[in-house]
Amino acid sequence: MIGGRAEATFRNVAVDADSHVMTLDFFVGDDCIDAVTLNLPALPGVAAAPSNAYWIEAGEKLIRLWDGPIDEPGSTVLEWFTTEKLIWDRSRGRSGITGFDRYTKAATYDLLYVGIAKVGDSFDRLISRGHKARMEILSNEPQRYPGARVTDETILFLFRAQPLSMTTFGPDHDFENEDFSGAYDHKRIVADAEKAFVSLLKPQYNVVKFANYPKGADGLHGSDYVRYGYVIGESITFNTAHGQMAGARDPLTGSYTGEADGIFVEGDKVSLFVSGVDYPSGGKGTLASEPAD
């Protein structure tokens, strides 16, 4: 996925030499999202270093802690943070980071494009070689914050599909070894996931919107699955003109939580379920549904 958001920066960075604590404010554009505190000796890379000495390099977009003089031969980086990596580490409950309780607000992006790499991997498709949608985004997207470069406001999200399957059997089922194999076709799942997100959220730079989803030759339609769905197992929210989808991640267990929105498919019916919404039928229900033609 490719997303856009106003440029994020570290501001008001300060270090207390006595307590070995760094404080900063995390900004998105001119909006101060939250205050952040870094307990430097508690950061894993610093704690694991053989010496308790470190050198600090701090700027608006990058913070690095070195085990020797900055950028000198023989010196290595013990810890580093860009704005997006700080969000990532905070979402995982990494030690040494406190405050920043509103990190999910910082992790809200405009969803511009969804795609998959059918040959090679996402790095090859998006970065090593020219990618048409990425180049169009960099050429056409307006600045979200005055003075920022579009490249500073465009974020690439590389996702890994992690299937979870559940199978039920009737009391008279004649069991076979295949029933317990856990086999699945990973490529079909990834192809179907792309179509699911594009068809419901309709990102601006996707030319093909898969209007007939869930029908398709390379997806899961017509498979043995009675119903299936997709959630984003990260604390990321994507906005488009056609809807919003929020992911969620428990920093302790590392799995998605009930706060994540989900796309669900049953037969030809596709539904977007939004966490925390009260539906007329009681409990969760269909917020948006687009049956295939």
For each residue, the residues with C-beta under 8 A, 3 or more apart:
1: 111 113 114 115 156 157 159 197 238
2: 111 112 113 114 126 133 134 137 154 155 156 157 205
3: 109 110 111 112 154 155 157 238
4: 109 110 112 137 141 144 153 154 155
5: 8 28 108 109 110 144 153 155
6: 28 29 31 144 145 148 153
7: 28 29 144 145 148 152 153
8: 5 26 27 28 61 83 84 106
9: 27 60 61 83
10: 13 24 25 26 27 58 59 60 61 63 83
11: 24 25 27 32 60
12: 23 24 25
13: 10 22 23 24 58 63
14: 22 23 24
15: 21 22 23 40 56 58
16: 19 20 21 22 23
17: 20
18:
19: 16
20: 16 17 39 40 41
21: 15 16 37 38 39 40
22: 13 14 15 16 37 38 40 56 58 63
23: 12 13 14 15 16 35 36 37 38
24: 10 11 12 13 14 35 36 38 63
25: 10 11 12 32 34 35 36
26: 8 10 32 33 34 35 36 83 86 100 103 106
27: 8 9 10 11 30 31 32 33
28: 5 6 7 8 31 33 105 106
29: 6 7 144 145
30: 27 145
31: 6 27 28
32: 11 25 26 27
33: 26 27 28 100 102 103 105 106
34: 25 26 99 100 101 102 103 105 106
35: 23 24 25 26 99 100
36: 23 24 25 26 86 90 97 98 99 100
37: 21 22 23 97 98 99
38: 21 22 23 24 43 63 81 96 97
39: 20 21 42 43 96 97 98
40: 15 20 21 22 43 46 54 56 65 96
41: 20 46 47 52 96
42: 39 46 47 95 96
43: 38 39 40 46 47 65 78 79 94 95 96 97
44: 47 48 79 94 95 96
45: 48 49 65 77 78 79
46: 40 41 42 43 49 54 65 78 79 96
47: 41 42 43 44 95 96
48: 44 45
49: 45 46 52 54 67 78
50:
51: 54 67
52: 41 49
53: 67
54: 40 46 49 51 65 66 67 78
55: 65 66 67 68 69 70 75
56: 15 22 40 63 64 65 66
57: 62 63 64 65 66 70
58: 10 13 15 22 62 63 64
59: 10 62 63
60: 9 10 11
61: 8 9 10 82 83 152
62: 57 58 59 80 81 82
63: 10 13 22 24 38 56 57 58 59 80 81
64: 56 57 58 70 77 79 80 81
65: 40 43 45 46 54 55 56 57 77 78 79 80
66: 54 55 56 57 69 70 71 75 76 77 78
67: 49 51 53 54 55 75 76 78
68: 55 72 74 75 76
69: 55 66 72 75
70: 55 57 64 66 75
71: 66 75
72: 68 69 75
73:
74: 68
75: 55 66 67 68 69 70 71 72
76: 66 67 68
77: 45 64 65 66 80
78: 43 45 46 49 54 65 66 67
79: 43 44 45 46 64 65
80: 62 63 64 65 77 85
81: 38 62 63 64 85 86 89
82: 61 62 85 86
83: 8 9 10 26 61 86 87 106
84: 8 87 88 155
85: 80 81 82 88 89
86: 26 36 81 82 83 89 90 97 100 103
87: 83 84 90 91 103 106 107 235
88: 84 85 91 92
89: 81 85 86 92 94 97
90: 36 86 87 93 94 97 100 103
91: 87 88 103 104 107 234 235 249 251
92: 88 89 249 251 254
93: 90 251 252
94: 43 44 89 90 97
95: 42 43 44 47
96: 38 39 40 41 42 43 44 46 47
97: 36 37 38 39 43 86 89 90 94 100
98: 36 37 39
99: 34 35 36 37
100: 26 33 34 35 36 86 90 97 103
101: 34
102: 33 34 105 106
103: 26 33 34 86 87 90 91 100 106 107 235
104: 91 107 108 235 237
105: 28 33 34 102 108
106: 8 26 28 33 34 83 87 102 103
107: 87 91 103 104 234 235 236 237
108: 5 104 105 236 237 238 239
109: 3 4 5 155 236 237 238 239
110: 3 4 5 238 239 240
111: 1 2 3 114 201 203 238 239 240 245
112: 2 3 4 133 137 141 154 203 204 205
113: 1 2 133 134 137 203 204 205 206
114: 1 2 111 194 197 198 201 203 206
115: 1 125 133 194 206
116: 122 190 191 193 194
117: 120 121 122 124 125 126
118: 191
119: 125
120: 117 124 125
121: 117 124 125
122: 116 117 125 126 156 158
123: 126 127 128 158
124: 117 120 121 127 128 129
125: 115 117 119 120 121 122 128 129 131
126: 2 117 122 123 131 134 156
127: 123 124 131 156
128: 123 124 125
129: 124 125
130: 135
131: 125 126 127 134 135
132: 135 136
133: 2 112 113 115 136 137 205 206
134: 2 113 126 131 137 138 154 156
135: 130 131 132 138 139
136: 132 133 139 140 205
137: 2 4 112 113 133 134 140 141 150 154 205
138: 134 135 141 150 151 154
139: 135 136
140: 136 137
141: 4 112 137 138 150 153 154
142: 150
143: 146 147 148 149 150 153
144: 4 5 6 7 29 148 153
145: 6 7 29 30 148 153
146: 143
147: 143
148: 6 7 143 144 145 152 153
149: 143 152 153
150: 137 138 141 142 143 153 154
151: 138 154
152: 7 61 148 149
153: 4 5 6 7 141 143 144 145 148 149 150
154: 2 3 4 112 134 137 138 141 150 151
155: 2 3 4 5 84 109
156: 1 2 122 126 127 134
157: 1 2 3 236
158: 122 123
159: 1 232
160:
161: 186 189 190 193
162: 233
163: 184 186 189
164:
165: 182 184
166:
167: 179
168:
169: 173 175 179
170: 173
171:
172:
173: 169 170 179
174:
175: 169 179 180
176: 179
177: 180 181
178: 181 183
179: 167 169 173 175 176
180: 175 177
181: 177 178
182: 165
183: 178
184: 163 165 189
185: 188 189
186: 161 163 189 190
187: 190 191 218
188: 185 191 192 218 219 220 223
189: 161 163 184 185 186 192 193 220
190: 116 161 186 187 193 194
191: 116 118 187 188 194 195 216 218 219
192: 188 189 195 196 214 216 218 219 220 221 228
193: 116 161 189 190 196 197 230
194: 114 115 116 190 191 197 198
195: 191 192 198 199 210 213 214 216 219
196: 192 193 199 200 213 214 230 263 265 270
197: 1 114 193 194 200 201 203 230 245 263
198: 114 194 195 201 202 203 206 208 209 210 213
199: 195 196 202 209 210 211 213 270 290
200: 196 197 242 243 245 263 270 272 288 290
201: 111 114 197 198 238 240 242 243 245
202: 198 199 206 209 240 241 242
203: 111 112 113 114 197 198 206 240
204: 112 113 240 241
205: 2 112 113 133 136 137
206: 113 114 115 133 198 202 203 209
207:
208: 198
209: 198 199 202 206
210: 195 198 199 213 216
211: 199 293
212: 215 216 292 293
213: 195 196 198 199 210 216 219 270 290 292
214: 192 195 196 219 220 221 265 268 270 292
215: 212 219 221 268 292
216: 191 192 195 210 212 213 219 221
217:
218: 187 188 191 192
219: 188 191 192 195 213 214 215 216
220: 188 189 192 214 223 225 228 265
221: 192 214 215 216 265 268
222:
223: 188 220
224:
225: 220 228
226: 266
227: 264 265 266
228: 192 220 225 264 265
229: 262 263 264 265
230: 193 196 197 262 263
231: 247 248 256 260 261 262 263
232: 159 236 238 245 246 247 248 256 260 261
233: 162 247 248 249 255 256 260
234: 91 107 247 249
235: 87 91 103 104 107 247 248 249
236: 107 108 109 157 232 246 247
237: 104 107 108 109 244 245 246 247
238: 1 3 108 109 110 111 201 232 244 245 246
239: 108 109 110 111 244
240: 110 111 201 202 203 204 243 244
241: 202 204
242: 200 201 202
243: 200 201 240 272 288
244: 237 238 239 240 261 274
245: 111 197 200 201 232 237 238 261 263 272
246: 232 236 237 238 259 260 261 274 275
247: 231 232 233 234 235 236 237 256 260 261
248: 231 232 233 235 256 257 258 259 260 275
249: 91 92 233 234 235 254 255 256 257
250: 253 254 255 256 257
251: 91 92 93 254
252: 93
253: 250
254: 92 249 250 251
255: 233 249 250
256: 231 232 233 247 248 249 250 260
257: 248 249 250 260
258: 248 275
259: 246 248 275 276
260: 231 232 233 246 247 248 256 257 275
261: 231 232 244 245 246 247 272 273 274 275
262: 229 230 231 272 273
263: 196 197 200 229 230 231 245 270 271 272 273
264: 227 228 229 270 271 273
265: 196 214 220 221 227 228 229 269 270 271
266: 226 227 269 271
267:
268: 214 215 221 291 292
269: 265 266 289 291
270: 196 199 200 213 214 263 264 265 289 290 291 292
271: 263 264 265 266 286 287 288 289
272: 200 243 245 261 262 263 286 287 288 289
273: 261 262 263 264 277 284 285 286 287
274: 244 246 261 277 287
275: 246 248 258 259 260 261
276: 259
277: 273 274 284 287
278:
279: 282 283 284 285 286 287
280: 285
281: 285
282: 279 285
283: 279
284: 273 277 279
285: 273 279 280 281 282
286: 271 272 273 279 289
287: 271 272 273 274 277 279
288: 200 243 271 272
289: 269 270 271 272 286
290: 199 200 213 270
291: 268 269 270
292: 212 213 214 215 268 270
293: 211 212
